[in-house]
Amino acid sequence: MKIESQIEKISSFGHLEVLANQVVEGFVSGMHKSPFHGFSAEFAEHKTYNSGESTKHIDWKLYAKTDRFYTKRYEEETNLRCHLIIDNSSSMYYPKLESGTPFYKSKIGFSVLASAVLMNLLKKQRDAVGLSIYSDTYEYYAPEKGSDRHHRMLLDKLEQVLQNPKGSKSTDTVTYLHQIAEKMHRRSLIILFTDMFQHGDDEKLFSALQHLKHNKHKVVLFHVVDRETEVDFAFDNAPRKFIDLETGEEINIFADNVQKAYEAEVTEYFKKVAMTCAQNRIKYVPVAVGENFEKILTTYLVEKQRFG
């Protein structure tokens, strides 16, 4: 189930909702072939009728088709509260896309579409969703709700992120993760999309991640990278200028001269992030732009099952 085969014909910003729906529908249709087929009933806007419950909301048409009792779900019947967090700093706008390249090939585009995909799934399951976006400021906050109007508002905001990239913005992940944590009063599943490129003290960053766990929240960190260049450092040996997207700092080097040292440093840092998350019972999931969303959706389903 690759992104390219699912959504290659639809790539404009205005189709974000259509794209997300297509990814979810493709995933759901394939669930009977996967270990997650047992979740399929959750995707319908119904729940199994339990003996002793009121018969007021039984879907009799569905009973006629299936010979089983289901009751309709309503928006107030929220099973889960989920808060999505997106790092919107300048480093997330890497790689810079050429005209005609699908927006989800950048880290921010991938994160926005992944968030829209999760929102689509949450909506189908009548769960409440909230959204925070940060960079060098706390750009946006919406609490968890499940109404159609609320979902539309969040989708509009996600489209604005894609359509209105700002100038150079640093990352103040530490400050804003602490602020987001303080806003989360009711137990929730918190999902963070970030490239983890934070200037400063790693320990402060890890402390902020720990803070998200307070009040028994469950936290999933999707570590978004461009695998080819940010992990494998796959550049030819021509002289190149590397520019820090957040500070503007420039350096001219031959890639071959630093590749081994770079790869070792990145590998060590990623291991440290993964280990810290494991120690704090934060689900750590590395994802690369251009990959499909099955890893994201299955991670969500597993963590939801464990949430109770």
The 8 nearest C-alpha neighbors of each residue, nearest first, counted from 0:
[[1, 291, 2, 4, 5, 293, 26, 25],
 [2, 0, 291, 3, 4, 5, 290, 292],
 [1, 3, 291, 5, 4, 6, 0, 290],
 [2, 4, 7, 1, 5, 6, 289, 291],
 [3, 5, 1, 2, 7, 6, 0, 8],
 [6, 4, 2, 3, 7, 1, 22, 21],
 [5, 7, 9, 8, 3, 2, 4, 18],
 [6, 8, 3, 9, 4, 5, 10, 2],
 [9, 7, 6, 10, 5, 3, 4, 11],
 [10, 8, 6, 7, 11, 14, 18, 17],
 [9, 11, 101, 8, 12, 7, 14, 102],
 [12, 10, 13, 14, 9, 15, 101, 102],
 [11, 13, 14, 15, 158, 10, 161, 162],
 [14, 12, 11, 15, 158, 16, 10, 17],
 [13, 15, 17, 12, 16, 11, 18, 9],
 [14, 16, 18, 17, 13, 12, 19, 112],
 [17, 15, 19, 18, 14, 20, 115, 154],
 [18, 16, 14, 20, 19, 15, 21, 9],
 [19, 17, 15, 21, 16, 20, 14, 22],
 [20, 18, 116, 16, 22, 21, 17, 115],
 [19, 21, 17, 23, 18, 22, 24, 16],
 [20, 22, 18, 24, 19, 23, 25, 17],
 [21, 23, 25, 19, 20, 24, 26, 18],
 [24, 22, 26, 20, 25, 21, 27, 19],
 [25, 23, 27, 21, 26, 22, 20, 28],
 [26, 24, 22, 28, 23, 27, 21, 29],
 [25, 27, 23, 29, 24, 28, 22, 30],
 [28, 26, 24, 30, 29, 25, 23, 39],
 [29, 27, 25, 26, 30, 24, 31, 23],
 [28, 30, 26, 27, 31, 32, 25, 33],
 [29, 31, 36, 33, 27, 32, 28, 35],
 [30, 32, 36, 33, 29, 28, 35, 34],
 [33, 31, 30, 29, 36, 34, 35, 28],
 [32, 34, 30, 35, 31, 36, 29, 37],
 [33, 35, 36, 32, 30, 37, 31, 38],
 [36, 34, 33, 37, 38, 30, 31, 39],
 [37, 35, 31, 30, 38, 39, 34, 33],
 [38, 36, 35, 39, 40, 34, 31, 30],
 [37, 39, 36, 41, 40, 35, 42, 300],
 [38, 40, 41, 37, 42, 36, 30, 27],
 [41, 39, 42, 43, 38, 37, 46, 45],
 [42, 40, 39, 43, 38, 124, 46, 44],
 [41, 43, 40, 39, 124, 123, 44, 38],
 [44, 42, 45, 41, 40, 123, 124, 39],
 [43, 45, 72, 123, 124, 71, 42, 46],
 [46, 44, 71, 72, 43, 70, 69, 47],
 [45, 47, 69, 70, 48, 71, 72, 44],
 [46, 48, 69, 49, 70, 68, 45, 67],
 [49, 47, 69, 68, 70, 46, 50, 52],
 [50, 48, 52, 51, 47, 68, 69, 53],
 [49, 51, 52, 48, 53, 54, 68, 47],
 [50, 52, 49, 53, 54, 48, 55, 47],
 [53, 51, 50, 49, 54, 48, 55, 56],
 [52, 54, 55, 51, 56, 57, 50, 48],
 [53, 55, 57, 56, 52, 70, 48, 51],
 [56, 54, 53, 57, 70, 52, 58, 71],
 [55, 57, 70, 54, 71, 58, 53, 69],
 [58, 56, 70, 54, 69, 59, 55, 71],
 [57, 59, 61, 70, 60, 69, 71, 56],
 [60, 58, 62, 61, 57, 63, 68, 69],
 [61, 59, 63, 62, 58, 64, 65, 57],
 [60, 62, 64, 59, 63, 58, 65, 69],
 [61, 63, 66, 59, 67, 65, 60, 64],
 [64, 62, 60, 61, 66, 65, 59, 67],
 [63, 65, 61, 62, 66, 60, 67, 59],
 [64, 66, 62, 67, 63, 61, 68, 60],
 [65, 67, 62, 63, 64, 68, 61, 59],
 [68, 66, 62, 65, 69, 61, 63, 64],
 [67, 69, 48, 62, 47, 57, 70, 66],
 [70, 68, 47, 48, 46, 57, 58, 45],
 [71, 69, 57, 56, 58, 46, 45, 48],
 [70, 72, 45, 56, 58, 44, 57, 73],
 [73, 71, 45, 44, 76, 70, 46, 74],
 [72, 74, 76, 75, 71, 125, 77, 44],
 [75, 73, 76, 125, 145, 146, 77, 72],
 [74, 76, 73, 77, 145, 125, 72, 146],
 [77, 75, 74, 73, 78, 72, 125, 126],
 [76, 78, 126, 75, 79, 125, 127, 74],
 [79, 77, 126, 76, 80, 125, 127, 124],
 [80, 78, 126, 77, 127, 81, 187, 188],
 [79, 81, 127, 187, 128, 188, 126, 143],
 [82, 80, 188, 128, 187, 189, 127, 129],
 [81, 83, 129, 189, 130, 128, 190, 188],
 [82, 84, 130, 190, 191, 189, 129, 131],
 [85, 83, 191, 131, 132, 130, 190, 192],
 [86, 84, 132, 192, 87, 191, 131, 193],
 [85, 87, 193, 133, 88, 134, 132, 192],
 [88, 86, 134, 133, 85, 91, 132, 89],
 [89, 87, 134, 168, 170, 169, 90, 91],
 [88, 90, 168, 91, 92, 245, 244, 167],
 [89, 91, 92, 244, 88, 93, 245, 196],
 [90, 92, 107, 106, 89, 93, 88, 87],
 [93, 91, 90, 89, 107, 105, 106, 94],
 [94, 92, 95, 91, 105, 90, 106, 89],
 [93, 95, 105, 96, 92, 225, 106, 104],
 [96, 94, 93, 92, 97, 105, 104, 106],
 [97, 95, 100, 94, 98, 105, 104, 102],
 [96, 98, 100, 99, 95, 101, 94, 102],
 [99, 97, 100, 96, 101, 102, 95, 11],
 [98, 100, 97, 101, 96, 102, 10, 11],
 [99, 101, 98, 97, 96, 102, 104, 10],
 [102, 100, 103, 10, 104, 99, 11, 96],
 [101, 103, 108, 104, 105, 100, 10, 109],
 [102, 104, 108, 109, 105, 101, 112, 289],
 [103, 105, 102, 288, 289, 101, 109, 108],
 [106, 104, 108, 94, 103, 93, 107, 92],
 [105, 107, 91, 109, 108, 288, 92, 93],
 [106, 108, 91, 110, 109, 92, 105, 111],
 [109, 107, 103, 111, 102, 105, 110, 106],
 [108, 110, 103, 106, 112, 107, 111, 288],
 [111, 109, 113, 107, 108, 112, 114, 192],
 [112, 110, 114, 108, 113, 109, 107, 157],
 [111, 113, 115, 109, 114, 110, 116, 108],
 [114, 112, 116, 110, 115, 111, 109, 117],
 [115, 113, 111, 117, 112, 116, 110, 118],
 [114, 116, 118, 112, 113, 117, 19, 119],
 [117, 115, 19, 113, 119, 114, 118, 112],
 [116, 118, 120, 114, 119, 115, 121, 113],
 [119, 117, 115, 121, 120, 116, 122, 114],
 [120, 118, 116, 122, 117, 121, 115, 123],
 [119, 121, 117, 123, 122, 118, 124, 116],
 [122, 120, 118, 126, 124, 123, 119, 117],
 [121, 123, 125, 119, 124, 120, 126, 118],
 [124, 122, 120, 121, 125, 42, 44, 119],
 [123, 125, 121, 122, 126, 42, 41, 120],
 [126, 124, 122, 123, 74, 77, 121, 145],
 [125, 127, 77, 121, 79, 124, 78, 145],
 [126, 128, 145, 144, 80, 143, 81, 79],
 [129, 127, 143, 81, 144, 82, 80, 145],
 [130, 128, 143, 82, 142, 141, 83, 81],
 [129, 131, 83, 141, 82, 140, 84, 142],
 [130, 132, 140, 84, 139, 83, 85, 141],
 [133, 131, 85, 139, 138, 84, 86, 87],
 [134, 132, 137, 138, 86, 87, 136, 85],
 [133, 135, 88, 170, 87, 136, 86, 171],
 [134, 136, 170, 171, 169, 168, 133, 88],
 [137, 135, 134, 138, 133, 171, 175, 170],
 [136, 138, 133, 139, 175, 132, 134, 135],
 [139, 137, 133, 132, 136, 134, 140, 131],
 [140, 138, 132, 131, 137, 141, 133, 130],
 [139, 141, 131, 130, 142, 132, 138, 129],
 [140, 142, 130, 129, 131, 143, 139, 153],
 [143, 141, 129, 144, 140, 130, 128, 82],
 [144, 142, 129, 128, 127, 80, 82, 141],
 [145, 143, 127, 128, 146, 142, 129, 149],
 [144, 146, 127, 126, 74, 128, 125, 149],
 [147, 145, 149, 148, 144, 150, 74, 127],
 [148, 146, 150, 149, 151, 145, 122, 152],
 [147, 149, 151, 146, 150, 152, 145, 153],
 [148, 150, 152, 146, 151, 147, 153, 144],
 [151, 149, 147, 153, 152, 148, 154, 146],
 [150, 152, 154, 148, 149, 153, 155, 147],
 [151, 153, 149, 155, 150, 154, 148, 156],
 [154, 152, 156, 150, 155, 151, 157, 149],
 [155, 153, 157, 151, 156, 152, 150, 158],
 [154, 156, 158, 152, 153, 157, 151, 159],
 [157, 155, 159, 153, 154, 158, 152, 160],
 [158, 156, 154, 160, 159, 155, 111, 153],
 [157, 159, 155, 161, 160, 156, 162, 154],
 [160, 158, 156, 162, 157, 161, 163, 155],
 [159, 161, 157, 158, 163, 162, 164, 156],
 [162, 160, 158, 159, 163, 164, 108, 157],
 [161, 163, 159, 160, 158, 164, 12, 157],
 [162, 164, 160, 159, 161, 165, 158, 166],
 [165, 163, 162, 161, 160, 166, 92, 159],
 [166, 164, 163, 167, 168, 89, 160, 88],
 [167, 165, 168, 164, 89, 245, 244, 88],
 [166, 168, 245, 89, 244, 169, 165, 246],
 [169, 167, 89, 88, 245, 135, 166, 134],
 [168, 170, 245, 135, 88, 134, 89, 171],
 [171, 169, 134, 135, 88, 172, 197, 168],
 [172, 170, 135, 173, 174, 134, 175, 169],
 [171, 173, 175, 170, 174, 176, 197, 204],
 [172, 174, 204, 176, 207, 171, 175, 177],
 [175, 173, 177, 172, 176, 171, 178, 207],
 [174, 176, 178, 177, 172, 173, 179, 137],
 [177, 175, 179, 178, 173, 174, 207, 172],
 [176, 178, 180, 175, 174, 179, 207, 181],
 [179, 177, 175, 181, 176, 180, 174, 182],
 [178, 180, 176, 182, 181, 177, 175, 183],
 [179, 181, 211, 177, 183, 178, 182, 176],
 [180, 182, 178, 179, 183, 177, 184, 211],
 [183, 181, 179, 180, 184, 178, 142, 177],
 [184, 182, 180, 181, 185, 179, 186, 187],
 [183, 185, 182, 186, 181, 214, 180, 187],
 [186, 184, 183, 187, 214, 80, 216, 182],
 [185, 187, 216, 215, 214, 184, 188, 80],
 [188, 186, 80, 216, 81, 189, 185, 217],
 [187, 189, 81, 217, 216, 218, 80, 82],
 [190, 188, 218, 82, 81, 187, 83, 217],
 [191, 189, 219, 83, 218, 220, 84, 82],
 [190, 192, 84, 220, 221, 83, 85, 219],
 [193, 191, 85, 221, 110, 84, 86, 222],
 [194, 192, 86, 195, 222, 223, 191, 85],
 [193, 195, 223, 222, 196, 224, 91, 192],
 [196, 194, 193, 197, 222, 223, 172, 272],
 [197, 195, 194, 198, 90, 170, 193, 91],
 [196, 198, 195, 170, 199, 172, 171, 204],
 [199, 197, 196, 200, 170, 201, 171, 169],
 [198, 200, 197, 201, 203, 204, 202, 171],
 [199, 201, 202, 203, 204, 198, 197, 205],
 [202, 200, 204, 203, 205, 199, 197, 198],
 [201, 203, 205, 204, 200, 206, 207, 199],
 [204, 202, 206, 201, 205, 200, 207, 173],
 [205, 203, 201, 207, 173, 202, 206, 208],
 [204, 206, 208, 202, 207, 203, 209, 201],
 [205, 207, 203, 209, 204, 208, 202, 210],
 [206, 208, 210, 204, 209, 205, 173, 177],
 [209, 207, 205, 210, 211, 206, 204, 176],
 [208, 210, 206, 207, 211, 212, 205, 279],
 [211, 209, 207, 212, 208, 213, 180, 206],
 [210, 212, 180, 208, 209, 213, 207, 216],
 [213, 211, 216, 210, 209, 215, 217, 218],
 [212, 214, 215, 210, 211, 216, 209, 180],
 [215, 213, 216, 186, 212, 184, 185, 183],
 [216, 214, 213, 212, 186, 217, 187, 211],
 [215, 217, 212, 187, 186, 214, 188, 213],
 [216, 218, 188, 189, 212, 187, 215, 219],
 [219, 217, 189, 281, 190, 188, 282, 216],
 [218, 220, 282, 190, 281, 283, 189, 191],
 [221, 219, 191, 283, 222, 282, 190, 284],
 [220, 222, 284, 192, 285, 191, 223, 283],
 [221, 223, 285, 194, 193, 286, 220, 284],
 [224, 222, 194, 286, 287, 193, 221, 285],
 [225, 223, 287, 226, 194, 288, 286, 106],
 [224, 226, 229, 287, 288, 227, 228, 106],
 [225, 227, 230, 229, 224, 287, 228, 231],
 [226, 228, 231, 225, 233, 230, 229, 232],
 [227, 229, 232, 233, 231, 230, 226, 225],
 [228, 230, 225, 226, 232, 231, 227, 224],
 [231, 229, 226, 232, 228, 227, 262, 265],
 [230, 232, 227, 233, 228, 229, 226, 262],
 [233, 231, 228, 229, 230, 234, 227, 258],
 [234, 232, 228, 231, 227, 235, 229, 230],
 [235, 233, 232, 254, 236, 228, 255, 237],
 [236, 234, 237, 254, 233, 255, 253, 238],
 [237, 235, 254, 255, 253, 238, 234, 239],
 [236, 238, 235, 253, 239, 254, 234, 252],
 [239, 237, 253, 252, 236, 251, 240, 254],
 [240, 238, 251, 252, 237, 253, 241, 254],
 [239, 241, 251, 250, 242, 252, 249, 238],
 [242, 240, 250, 249, 251, 239, 243, 252],
 [243, 241, 249, 248, 244, 247, 240, 250],
 [242, 244, 247, 248, 245, 246, 249, 241],
 [245, 243, 90, 247, 89, 242, 246, 167],
 [246, 244, 169, 168, 89, 243, 167, 247],
 [245, 247, 248, 243, 244, 169, 167, 168],
 [248, 246, 243, 244, 245, 242, 249, 167],
 [247, 249, 243, 246, 242, 250, 244, 245],
 [250, 248, 242, 241, 247, 243, 240, 251],
 [249, 251, 241, 240, 252, 242, 248, 239],
 [252, 250, 240, 239, 241, 249, 238, 253],
 [253, 251, 239, 238, 254, 250, 240, 256],
 [252, 254, 238, 255, 256, 236, 237, 239],
 [255, 253, 256, 236, 257, 258, 252, 234],
 [256, 254, 258, 257, 253, 236, 235, 259],
 [257, 255, 254, 253, 258, 252, 259, 236],
 [256, 258, 260, 255, 254, 259, 261, 253],
 [259, 257, 261, 255, 260, 254, 256, 262],
 [260, 258, 262, 261, 257, 263, 256, 255],
 [259, 261, 263, 257, 258, 262, 264, 256],
 [262, 260, 258, 264, 259, 263, 257, 265],
 [261, 263, 265, 259, 264, 260, 266, 258],
 [262, 264, 266, 260, 261, 265, 267, 259],
 [265, 263, 261, 267, 262, 266, 260, 268],
 [266, 264, 268, 262, 267, 263, 269, 261],
 [267, 265, 263, 269, 268, 264, 262, 270],
 [266, 268, 270, 264, 265, 269, 263, 271],
 [269, 267, 271, 265, 270, 266, 264, 272],
 [268, 270, 272, 266, 271, 267, 265, 273],
 [271, 269, 273, 267, 268, 272, 274, 266],
 [270, 272, 268, 274, 269, 273, 275, 267],
 [273, 271, 269, 275, 270, 274, 276, 268],
 [272, 274, 270, 276, 271, 275, 283, 269],
 [275, 273, 277, 271, 276, 272, 270, 278],
 [276, 274, 278, 272, 277, 273, 271, 279],
 [275, 277, 281, 279, 273, 274, 278, 280],
 [276, 278, 280, 274, 279, 275, 281, 273],
 [279, 277, 275, 276, 280, 274, 281, 273],
 [280, 278, 276, 277, 281, 275, 209, 212],
 [281, 279, 277, 278, 276, 282, 218, 217],
 [280, 282, 276, 218, 279, 277, 219, 283],
 [281, 283, 219, 220, 218, 280, 284, 276],
 [284, 282, 220, 273, 281, 276, 219, 221],
 [283, 285, 221, 222, 220, 286, 282, 219],
 [286, 284, 222, 221, 223, 283, 287, 224],
 [287, 285, 223, 222, 284, 221, 224, 288],
 [288, 286, 224, 225, 223, 226, 290, 289],
 [289, 287, 104, 290, 225, 109, 106, 105],
 [288, 290, 104, 287, 291, 103, 2, 109],
 [291, 289, 288, 287, 292, 2, 1, 286],
 [290, 292, 1, 2, 293, 289, 0, 294],
 [291, 293, 295, 294, 296, 290, 113, 2],
 [292, 294, 296, 295, 291, 297, 26, 0],
 [293, 295, 297, 292, 296, 298, 291, 286],
 [296, 294, 292, 298, 293, 297, 299, 113],
 [295, 297, 299, 293, 298, 294, 292, 300],
 [296, 298, 300, 299, 294, 295, 293, 301],
 [299, 297, 295, 301, 296, 300, 294, 302],
 [298, 300, 296, 302, 297, 301, 303, 295],
 [301, 299, 297, 303, 298, 302, 304, 296],
 [300, 302, 304, 298, 303, 299, 297, 305],
 [303, 301, 305, 299, 304, 300, 306, 298],
 [302, 304, 306, 300, 305, 301, 299, 307],
 [303, 305, 301, 302, 306, 300, 307, 299],
 [306, 304, 302, 303, 307, 301, 300, 217],
 [307, 305, 303, 304, 302, 217, 188, 79],
 [306, 305, 304, 303, 79, 302, 78, 217]]
